[in-house]
Amino acid sequence: MADRADAPAVPAAVRPAGAAGSVTVREYGTRYLRISVRYHGDARFSWLRVPGPAHDRPQAPPSPAAGVALHRVDAAIARDGSARDGSAPDRITRDASGARLALGEWDAVSEEGGVVYRVPGAVSVARLLPSGDETAYRLSVRALADVGRTLRQLHDVPWEFGEPVPPHHGVGRLLDWISGAAPDAAPDGDGARLRALAHDRLGPRLWTRLTDWAVAAQEPPGRGGAVLLHGAPSTGWLVPSPAGDSVLLTGEEVTGGDPALDLGWILGELHELRSAARRGLGAAGQGPSVDYPAAARALLAGYLRTEGSPDDSNPAPAAAELPPGTARAATLRLAIHMRDFASFVGWHEDLRRYADLLAETLDADGAPTLQW
């Protein structure tokens, strides 16, 4: 993607200065997945996602029909992007394009296996949004508006491909954990330890509610209700470029189902970050102040194709405007992240307070996840 003349200055982490040739600039991961980011010059990066020892399924590409649909959506986004009007990066306009889909490559991997994504940046919104850098924050808010538009374009594609719909992997992990059937990836049984804690903190009523919501999320919507889903859109999959454009890593989790699952996935993440900051939990609670409501409003404005700027004069839409079940899906995202952290990273005492947050969110029928 060509740099735009009005592109804002970008933190050095987005484009390493002085790098030449192909060099690894970031490596991180968990027992579930390991990620290596390489710089190839001229703002070209590759992200290699390799299964960790606790990865419990093959990294399969989307079905041929879904792949065709994804390419069609990305082509439409590219056409929209060519008509951008050069407005300021914190402005959300109806004619702005969405985040491009960086489609995974299964034929260009290392001996360890994995999936490669070609992207124009080294750092995702997950790191830029809470960094305390004003430019990084503005770039992240714009990217969230972009990904909202992209998800809406995906969800405009009916799932009528005449093929089995793969299960939603995140919800599947949650159901296995709830039932006690999931193999605990942590050496000391931290996933099972969290399950016992959450069962106690939630109590029978809310534990049943969590179970029922997860079961319902895995059931296909009624006839004509299923759409093409990214499957796990998050700030960690969303990568801005120095030009202010953004891409969404796409492929490993693609499925079909209720559109609320995609939108709720990111809203649940932002709700968790906001709540953690307020309660002094984890990195969000120790880092600089972040305007998470403005970030969430940008996402929702992009998804609903509304016009405005991400500030207090642009309130979040009413719940009735969102796909039914968005609040429940966002609550499930909170539970899944807790489960994954315990199983794939390990125990942390903050998980006790996260369990309380999950209980409060469940008790309110997920309403806090939509209050921005």
PyMOL commands that set and color helices and strands:
alter all, ss='L'
color gray80, all
select helices_A, chain A and resi 12-14+64-81+125-128+134-155+169-179+190-218+259-279+282-286+292-304+319-321+326-344+350-363+367-370
alter helices_A, ss='H'
color red, helices_A
select strands_A, chain A and resi 23-29+33-39+45-51+100-103+115-119+227-229+238-240+246-250+255-257
alter strands_A, ss='S'
color yellow, strands_A
deselect
rebuild
show_as cartoon
